[in-house]
Amino acid sequence: MVLDAQTVPAIDVTAVRVLDGLAADLRRRDVRFAITRDVGQVRDLLAEIGPQASAGTYPTGREAVAALTAASTGSEGGDTA
């Protein structure tokens, strides 16, 4: 699952905690989760407050999909959520 955050101009602590919980829940279900194109305040709060959600962040959707695909097939492929 990939969330493109390019058009998200701001995020609050509650939203980061929800994303963090979602990422953890998906991981328990063996579903990979990535966030792409997080910028500014979104990137900063994810890194500070949402370790589960920020573990799978990528600069582009293409990189996220490649990493998640590699992780699901057992190949080396970068950071995955």
C-alpha positions as CSV (number, residue, x, y, z in Angstrom):
1,M,0.0,0.0,0.0
2,V,1.4,3.4,-1.0
3,L,0.3,6.8,0.3
4,D,1.4,9.7,-1.9
5,A,1.7,12.6,0.5
6,Q,2.7,15.3,-2.1
7,T,-0.5,17.2,-1.8
8,V,-0.6,17.1,2.0
9,P,0.5,20.5,3.1
10,A,0.3,19.9,6.9
11,I,-0.4,17.2,9.4
12,D,-1.0,17.2,13.1
13,V,0.2,14.9,15.8
14,T,-3.1,12.9,15.9
15,A,-2.9,12.2,12.2
16,V,0.7,11.0,12.5
17,R,-0.3,8.7,15.3
18,V,-3.1,7.3,13.2
19,L,-0.7,6.7,10.3
20,D,1.8,5.1,12.7
21,G,-0.9,2.8,14.1
22,L,-2.0,1.9,10.5
23,A,1.5,1.1,9.5
24,A,2.0,-1.1,12.5
25,D,-1.4,-2.9,12.0
26,L,-0.6,-3.5,8.3
27,R,2.8,-4.9,9.2
28,R,1.2,-7.4,11.6
29,R,-1.0,-8.5,8.7
30,D,2.0,-8.8,6.4
31,V,0.9,-5.8,4.3
32,R,3.7,-3.5,3.2
33,F,3.1,0.3,3.6
34,A,5.0,3.2,2.2
35,I,4.6,6.9,2.1
36,T,6.0,8.9,-0.8
37,R,6.8,12.5,-1.5
38,D,6.4,13.6,2.1
39,V,7.6,17.2,2.4
40,G,8.2,19.8,5.0
41,Q,6.2,19.6,8.2
42,V,4.7,16.2,7.1
43,R,8.2,14.7,6.8
44,D,9.4,16.3,10.0
45,L,6.5,15.1,12.2
46,L,6.5,11.6,10.7
47,A,10.2,11.3,11.5
48,E,9.8,12.6,15.0
49,I,6.5,11.0,16.1
50,G,5.7,8.2,13.7
51,P,8.5,5.7,13.6
52,Q,6.4,2.9,12.1
53,A,5.0,5.1,9.4
54,S,8.2,6.9,8.6
55,A,10.2,3.7,8.3
56,G,8.9,3.3,4.8
57,T,9.2,6.7,3.2
58,Y,10.4,7.2,-0.4
59,P,11.0,10.2,-2.6
60,T,8.8,8.8,-5.5
61,G,6.0,6.3,-6.0
62,R,8.1,4.3,-8.4
63,E,10.8,3.8,-5.8
64,A,8.2,2.8,-3.2
65,V,6.6,0.3,-5.4
66,A,10.0,-1.2,-6.4
67,A,11.0,-1.5,-2.8
68,L,7.8,-3.1,-1.7
69,T,7.8,-5.5,-4.6
70,A,11.4,-6.5,-3.9
71,A,10.6,-7.0,-0.2
72,S,7.6,-9.2,-1.1
73,T,9.7,-11.3,-3.4
74,G,12.6,-11.5,-1.0
75,S,15.0,-9.5,-3.1
76,E,17.2,-6.7,-1.8
77,G,15.3,-3.5,-2.3
78,G,15.8,-0.8,0.2
79,D,13.8,0.4,3.2
80,T,10.3,-1.2,3.5
81,A,7.5,-0.6,5.9
